Amino acid sequence: MSKQKEVECIDRLLTMGLMVDEMMDFFLEEKVMDPANMAAFRLARDKALYIYDLVKKAKLNDKVSLFDYEWVILPVERIKITAVTERNSKEFIYNAQK
């Protein structure tokens, strides 16, 4: 998946699944994100791009082993983002209702 599609996938998940707080809590617990950067995240215009860049940096620093995207639109929209760190893994899922 291209960078643009990955950012769109994150954005759609945040918009439809309302998982901003859940995702940020995971990043803070796993020390992927510094609590001091939370204010910058809250003020960011493009939260999806902020998360994308955060994960890219975390991958380079070996804080995130895997950040996988699954996005199916038809017949029913389904988004699943899987995040894996050294200590934990978490799936962020949105399933549209028919």
Residue pairs with C-beta under 8 A, 6 or more apart in sequence:
1 9
1 69
1 71
3 52
5 69
5 71
6 52
6 69
7 46
7 48
7 49
7 52
8 48
9 69
9 71
9 79
9 81
10 48
10 51
10 52
10 69
10 81
11 46
11 47
11 48
12 71
12 79
12 94
13 19
13 79
13 81
13 92
13 94
14 20
14 23
14 47
14 48
14 51
16 77
16 79
16 94
16 96
17 79
17 92
17 93
17 94
19 92
19 94
20 47
22 92
23 51
23 92
24 33
24 38
24 41
26 32
26 83
26 88
26 90
27 33
27 54
28 35
28 38
29 88
30 63
30 85
30 87
30 88
31 63
32 54
32 55
32 58
32 63
32 64
32 85
33 41
33 54
40 50
41 47
41 50
44 50
55 64
55 67
55 83
58 64
59 67
62 86
63 85
63 86
64 83
64 84
64 85
65 84
65 85
65 86
66 82
66 83
66 84
66 89
67 81
67 82
67 83
67 84
68 81
68 82
69 80
69 81
70 78
70 79
70 80
70 81
70 82
71 78
71 79
71 80
72 78
72 79
76 95
76 96
76 97
76 98
77 94
77 95
77 96
78 93
78 94
78 95
78 96
79 92
79 93
79 94
80 91
80 92
80 93
80 94
81 91
81 92
81 93
82 89
82 90
82 91
82 92
83 89
83 90
83 91
83 92
